[in-house]
C-alpha cells in the first residue's frame, strides 16, 4: 500500500524517436506526461521540477528506474546518484531512490503509464514534428485522464490529489540551476571559439560577437546569450583538435588559400576597380616578373581615358588569355579594334583511309653486277 504524500515514481519511454517522460504520484495515481528529444539529466530534472509544480508540492521519495542520466554508479547493488541529482534532491528536500534491478513490480505502476501514454496518446497523434505542440497535447491528455475514475482505486486522481497535496512538502521559491553551467566566449577572426583547448567553428556572421557555450554530456552547443537560439552544435574534441562545419563559412573550405590583391595607392584602387579581369592581369603580370608594374598600371589607366572602359576590359581579357602583361600589349590590342583573329581550340584529328596500291618486292629494284638494267 502506498501512503499519501510519500512516493512519486518516474520513468522514460521511447517510440518513433520521441522520448516520453512519465511520472505517477503513487497514492492518488495522479499522472504527468511530457515529450522530449533526449533523456539527458538536464531534461529529466527539468521535467521533474515541472511535475512538482503541477502537483503543488514535493513528495518524500522519488522512485526512479536505474536510468543512466541519474545514476553515477552501483555498489553492492546500491545505486549511487549523480552529484547533480543529489543537489537537485537537496534543493527540493526529497530522498532519491531507485528500483531494484530486473524487478518490474517495483515500477509496474509507471511502466503501465508509459505503455498507456504510447498507445493512447503517441500512436493516435503521431508523428510529433513539434515538441512544443506535443507537450501541449500531453497536458490536455493528462487533464482528461486525471479527471476520470481510475480503475484500480475507483477514485478520480485529481480529487485524490487535492487530499494528498496537504501532505506534500512546500515548493522552494526558485528552481535550481542544474547541469552544465553556461559560459561565454568571443568569436575570433577565424569564426571559431575556444573551449578546453579545442577550437569549434560558428557561423561567420558572428565574428567579433560574444556567444554562450553550454556543454552537456559530450556535446557543445553555441547559443545566443539572450534568446537561447542554437548557432552551432559540436561533439567535444580533445585538446588541440578542431571541429569545423563547412556551412559556417558558406561552403567547403578551398584547397588553397586565396591571397587577394589589396590596393593601397589611388592608381591601384582605380585599376582593381575595373573588376576581376584587372586583378587577374595584375597577379599574372606579377607572376611573370614585370618589375615596373606600377608604371604599367598607370599607362593602362591612361588608355581607359582614351578608349573607354568596355574596350579596355575586352583588351585586358585578351591580354590575360594570351599572357601579354605590358601596357604596350594592351595598346596594340586596342589599336586592332577587334580585327585580330581569335584562335580556336584544335578540333578532332583528321583520319583518312588511303587506297590500296599494288606493291613490288625489293628484288625488282636490284642492279646486277654486270651493270645491266634491272629486271
C-alpha positions as CSV (number, residue, x, y, z in Angstrom):
1,X,0.0,0.0,0.0
2,X,1.2,3.5,-0.8
3,X,0.9,6.2,1.8
4,X,-0.3,9.7,0.8
5,X,2.4,12.2,0.0
6,X,5.0,9.5,0.1
7,X,6.2,8.4,-3.3
8,X,6.5,9.7,-6.9
9,X,7.5,7.1,-9.5
10,X,9.2,8.3,-12.7
11,X,10.4,6.5,-15.9
12,X,11.3,7.1,-19.5
13,X,9.9,5.5,-22.7
14,X,10.6,6.0,-26.4
15,X,8.5,5.5,-29.5
16,X,9.5,6.5,-33.0
17,X,12.5,8.5,-31.8
18,X,10.4,10.6,-29.5
19,X,11.1,10.2,-25.7
20,X,8.3,10.3,-23.2
21,X,8.8,11.2,-19.5
22,X,6.1,9.7,-17.2
23,X,5.5,10.3,-13.5
24,X,2.8,8.9,-11.2
25,X,2.0,10.0,-7.7
26,X,1.6,6.6,-6.1
27,X,-1.3,7.2,-3.7
28,X,-3.6,9.4,-5.8
29,X,-2.5,7.9,-9.1
30,X,-2.1,11.5,-10.5
31,X,-0.2,11.2,-13.8
32,X,2.2,13.6,-15.5
33,X,3.5,13.0,-19.1
34,X,5.8,15.1,-21.3
35,X,7.8,14.6,-24.5
36,X,11.4,15.4,-25.3
37,X,14.1,14.8,-27.9
38,X,16.5,13.1,-25.4
39,X,16.8,11.6,-21.9
40,X,19.6,13.7,-20.6
41,X,19.9,14.6,-17.0
42,X,19.0,18.3,-17.6
43,X,15.9,17.2,-19.4
44,X,14.9,14.7,-16.7
45,X,15.4,17.2,-13.9
46,X,13.6,19.9,-15.8
47,X,10.5,17.7,-16.2
48,X,10.7,16.6,-12.6
49,X,10.7,20.2,-11.4
50,X,7.7,20.9,-13.7
51,X,6.0,17.9,-12.3
52,X,6.4,19.2,-8.7
53,X,4.9,22.5,-9.7
54,X,2.0,20.6,-11.3
55,X,1.5,18.6,-8.1
56,X,1.7,21.8,-6.0
57,X,4.3,20.2,-3.6
58,X,7.1,17.7,-3.3
59,X,6.7,14.0,-2.1
60,X,9.1,12.5,0.4
61,X,10.6,10.0,-2.1
62,X,11.2,9.9,-5.8
63,X,11.5,6.4,-7.1
64,X,13.3,6.2,-10.4
65,X,14.4,3.4,-12.7
66,X,18.1,2.9,-12.9
67,X,18.4,5.4,-15.7
68,X,21.9,6.4,-16.7
69,X,21.3,10.1,-16.5
70,X,20.7,10.0,-12.8
71,X,23.0,7.1,-11.9
72,X,26.6,7.7,-11.0
73,X,27.4,4.0,-10.2
74,X,26.3,0.8,-8.4
75,X,28.0,-0.5,-5.3
76,X,26.8,-3.8,-3.9
77,X,23.5,-3.4,-5.8
78,X,23.0,0.0,-4.3
79,X,22.7,2.8,-6.8
80,X,24.8,6.0,-6.2
81,X,23.0,9.1,-7.7
82,X,24.9,11.7,-9.7
83,X,26.1,14.8,-7.9
84,X,23.6,17.0,-9.9
85,X,20.7,14.7,-8.8
86,X,21.8,14.9,-5.2
87,X,21.9,18.7,-5.4
88,X,18.5,18.7,-7.0
89,X,17.1,16.4,-4.4
90,X,18.6,18.5,-1.6
91,X,17.1,21.7,-3.1
92,X,13.6,20.1,-3.2
93,X,14.1,18.1,0.0
94,X,13.2,14.7,-1.2
95,X,15.0,11.4,-0.9
96,X,16.2,9.9,-4.3
97,X,15.5,6.1,-4.6
98,X,16.0,3.6,-7.3
99,X,14.1,0.5,-8.4
100,X,15.6,-2.9,-7.9
101,X,17.4,-4.4,-10.9
102,X,15.2,-6.7,-13.1
103,X,12.2,-6.1,-10.8
104,X,9.3,-4.8,-12.8
105,X,6.9,-5.0,-9.8
106,X,8.8,-2.1,-8.1
107,X,7.9,0.2,-11.0
108,X,5.0,-1.5,-12.6
109,X,2.7,1.5,-12.0
110,X,4.8,3.9,-14.0
111,X,5.6,1.3,-16.7
112,X,1.8,0.9,-17.2
113,X,1.6,4.7,-17.6
114,X,4.4,4.6,-20.2
115,X,2.5,2.0,-22.2
116,X,-0.8,3.8,-21.8
117,X,0.7,7.1,-23.0
118,X,2.3,5.4,-26.0
119,X,-0.9,3.7,-27.2
120,X,-3.5,6.3,-26.2
121,X,-1.5,9.5,-26.8
122,X,1.5,8.9,-29.0
123,X,0.3,6.4,-31.6
124,X,-3.0,8.2,-32.5
125,X,-1.4,11.6,-32.8
126,X,1.9,10.7,-34.4
127,X,4.1,11.9,-35.9
128,X,5.1,14.7,-33.5
129,X,7.1,17.2,-35.5
130,X,6.9,20.0,-32.9
131,X,7.7,19.1,-29.3
132,X,6.0,22.3,-28.0
133,X,2.7,21.3,-29.6
134,X,3.3,17.7,-28.5
135,X,3.7,18.8,-24.8
136,X,0.6,21.0,-25.1
137,X,-1.3,17.9,-26.3
138,X,0.2,15.8,-23.4
139,X,-1.0,18.4,-20.9
140,X,-4.5,18.2,-22.3
141,X,-4.4,14.4,-22.2
142,X,-3.2,14.4,-18.6
143,X,-6.0,16.7,-17.6
144,X,-8.5,14.2,-19.2
145,X,-7.2,11.0,-17.6
146,X,-6.7,12.7,-14.2
147,X,-10.3,13.8,-14.2
148,X,-11.6,10.2,-15.0
149,X,-12.2,7.5,-12.5
150,X,-9.1,5.3,-12.1
151,X,-9.9,1.6,-12.4
152,X,-7.7,0.3,-9.6
153,X,-8.5,2.8,-6.9
154,X,-12.1,3.6,-8.0
155,X,-11.5,7.2,-7.5
156,X,-10.6,10.3,-9.5
157,X,-6.9,11.1,-9.3
158,X,-7.4,14.9,-9.3
159,X,-9.8,14.7,-6.4
160,X,-7.3,12.4,-4.5
161,X,-4.5,14.9,-5.2
162,X,-6.5,17.6,-3.5
163,X,-6.4,15.5,-0.4
164,X,-2.8,14.4,-0.8
165,X,-1.5,17.9,-1.6
166,X,-1.7,18.8,2.1
167,X,0.9,16.2,2.9
168,X,3.4,17.2,0.2
169,X,6.4,19.4,1.2
170,X,6.3,23.0,0.2
171,X,7.9,24.0,-3.1
172,X,11.1,26.1,-2.9
173,X,10.7,29.7,-4.1
174,X,13.1,29.2,-7.1
175,X,14.1,26.5,-9.4
176,X,17.7,25.3,-9.0
177,X,20.3,25.6,-11.7
178,X,21.4,22.1,-12.6
179,X,23.5,20.5,-15.3
180,X,26.4,22.3,-17.0
181,X,26.7,26.0,-16.3
182,X,26.8,28.2,-19.4
183,X,29.9,30.3,-20.1
184,X,30.7,32.9,-22.7
185,X,33.3,33.2,-25.4
186,X,34.1,35.8,-28.1
187,X,34.2,34.6,-31.7
188,X,37.7,35.1,-33.2
189,X,38.6,36.2,-36.7
190,X,38.6,32.6,-37.9
191,X,34.9,32.3,-36.9
192,X,35.8,29.9,-34.1
193,X,35.6,29.8,-30.3
194,X,37.9,28.0,-27.9
195,X,36.9,25.7,-25.2
196,X,39.1,23.4,-23.1
197,X,42.0,24.0,-25.6
198,X,39.8,22.9,-28.5
199,X,38.6,25.0,-31.4
200,X,35.0,25.0,-32.7
201,X,33.5,26.8,-35.7
202,X,30.4,29.1,-35.6
203,X,28.6,30.9,-38.4
204,X,31.0,33.6,-39.8
205,X,28.4,36.3,-39.3
206,X,29.2,36.1,-35.5
207,X,32.8,37.1,-35.9
208,X,33.6,39.6,-33.0
209,X,30.4,38.8,-31.1
210,X,30.0,37.2,-27.7
211,X,28.2,33.8,-27.5
212,X,27.1,31.5,-24.8
213,X,28.6,28.0,-24.5
214,X,26.7,25.1,-22.9
215,X,28.3,21.7,-22.5
216,X,26.1,18.7,-21.8
217,X,27.5,15.1,-21.8
218,X,29.7,15.0,-24.9
219,X,28.0,17.9,-26.8
220,X,29.0,21.5,-27.0
221,X,26.3,24.0,-28.0
222,X,26.8,27.6,-29.0
223,X,23.8,29.8,-28.1
224,X,22.7,33.3,-28.5
225,X,23.0,34.8,-25.0
226,X,19.5,36.3,-24.7
227,X,17.2,34.2,-26.8
228,X,18.9,30.9,-26.4
229,X,19.0,30.3,-30.2
230,X,21.3,27.5,-31.1
231,X,24.0,28.7,-33.5
232,X,26.2,25.6,-33.6
233,X,26.4,22.1,-32.1
234,X,29.6,20.1,-31.9
235,X,30.8,16.8,-30.4
236,X,33.6,17.6,-27.9
237,X,37.1,17.2,-29.2
238,X,40.4,16.5,-27.5
239,X,42.7,19.5,-26.5
240,X,44.5,20.8,-29.6
241,X,41.9,19.5,-32.1
242,X,39.3,21.3,-34.1
243,X,35.7,20.8,-35.1
244,X,34.8,22.7,-38.3
245,X,31.5,22.8,-40.1
246,X,31.8,24.0,-43.7
247,X,28.3,25.5,-43.7
248,X,29.5,28.0,-41.2
249,X,31.7,29.5,-43.9
250,X,29.2,29.5,-46.7
251,X,30.6,26.3,-48.3
252,X,33.5,23.9,-48.4
253,X,36.9,25.3,-47.5
254,X,39.2,25.9,-50.5
255,X,42.2,23.6,-51.0
256,X,44.5,26.6,-51.4
257,X,44.3,29.9,-49.5
258,X,43.3,32.8,-51.7
259,X,45.6,35.8,-51.4
260,X,43.5,38.7,-52.8
261,X,45.1,41.9,-54.0
262,X,44.9,44.7,-51.5
263,X,45.2,48.1,-53.3
264,X,46.8,51.0,-51.4
265,X,47.6,53.8,-53.8
266,X,45.0,55.7,-55.8
267,X,46.2,54.1,-59.1
268,X,46.0,50.6,-57.6
269,X,42.4,51.2,-56.4
270,X,41.3,52.6,-59.7
271,X,42.9,49.7,-61.7
272,X,41.4,47.0,-59.4
273,X,38.1,48.8,-59.5
274,X,37.8,47.6,-63.1
275,X,36.9,44.2,-61.8
276,X,38.1,40.6,-61.7
277,X,39.9,40.8,-65.1
278,X,42.1,43.6,-63.8
279,X,43.0,41.6,-60.7
280,X,43.8,38.6,-63.0
281,X,46.1,40.8,-65.1
282,X,47.8,42.2,-62.0
283,X,48.5,38.8,-60.5
284,X,49.6,37.4,-63.8
285,X,52.0,40.3,-64.5
286,X,53.5,39.9,-61.0
287,X,54.0,36.1,-61.6
288,X,55.7,36.9,-64.9
289,X,58.2,39.2,-63.2
290,X,57.0,42.5,-64.6
291,X,59.2,44.8,-62.4
292,X,57.7,48.2,-63.3
293,X,54.2,47.1,-62.7
294,X,53.2,50.4,-61.2
295,X,54.0,52.4,-64.3
296,X,52.4,49.7,-66.5
297,X,49.1,50.2,-64.5
298,X,49.3,53.9,-64.8
299,X,49.7,53.7,-68.6
300,X,46.7,51.3,-68.8
301,X,44.6,53.8,-66.9
302,X,45.5,56.4,-69.5
303,X,44.3,54.0,-72.1
304,X,41.0,53.7,-70.3
305,X,40.5,57.5,-70.6
306,X,41.3,57.4,-74.3
307,X,39.3,54.3,-75.4
308,X,36.7,53.8,-72.7
309,X,36.1,51.2,-70.0
310,X,34.4,48.4,-72.1
311,X,37.1,48.2,-74.9
312,X,39.8,48.3,-72.2
313,X,38.2,45.4,-70.3
314,X,38.0,43.4,-73.5
315,X,41.6,44.2,-74.2
316,X,42.7,43.1,-70.7
317,X,40.8,39.9,-71.1
318,X,42.6,39.1,-74.3
319,X,45.9,40.1,-72.8
320,X,45.3,37.7,-69.9
321,X,44.2,34.9,-72.2
322,X,47.5,35.2,-74.3
323,X,49.8,36.1,-71.4
324,X,50.7,39.6,-72.5
325,X,51.5,41.6,-69.4
326,X,52.7,45.0,-70.7
327,X,50.8,48.2,-71.3
328,X,52.2,48.2,-74.8
329,X,50.5,44.9,-75.5
330,X,47.2,46.2,-74.3
331,X,47.7,49.3,-76.5
332,X,48.3,47.0,-79.5
333,X,45.1,45.0,-78.8
334,X,43.1,48.2,-78.6
335,X,44.6,49.5,-81.8
336,X,43.5,46.3,-83.6
337,X,39.9,47.3,-82.6
338,X,38.8,43.7,-82.6
339,X,40.3,42.9,-86.0
340,X,42.8,40.4,-84.6
341,X,41.8,36.8,-85.2
342,X,40.6,34.7,-82.3
343,X,42.3,31.4,-82.2
344,X,40.1,28.4,-81.6
345,X,41.0,25.2,-79.9
346,X,42.1,22.3,-82.1
347,X,39.3,20.1,-83.3
348,X,39.2,16.3,-83.8
349,X,42.1,14.6,-85.6
350,X,41.6,14.1,-89.3
351,X,41.6,10.4,-90.1
352,X,41.9,9.3,-93.8
353,X,41.7,5.9,-95.3
354,X,44.3,5.6,-98.1
355,X,43.6,3.4,-101.2
356,X,45.4,0.1,-101.5
357,X,48.0,0.0,-104.4
358,X,50.0,-2.8,-105.9
359,X,53.4,-3.4,-104.5
360,X,56.7,-4.9,-105.8
361,X,59.4,-6.8,-103.9
362,X,62.8,-5.3,-103.3
363,X,64.3,-7.7,-105.8
364,X,62.6,-5.7,-108.6
365,X,65.0,-2.8,-107.8
366,X,68.2,-4.8,-107.7
367,X,71.0,-3.9,-110.1
368,X,73.0,-6.9,-111.2
369,X,76.8,-6.9,-111.0
370,X,77.2,-6.7,-114.8
371,X,75.6,-3.2,-114.8
372,X,72.6,-4.4,-116.7
373,X,69.2,-2.8,-116.4
374,X,67.1,-4.0,-113.6
375,X,64.6,-6.7,-114.4
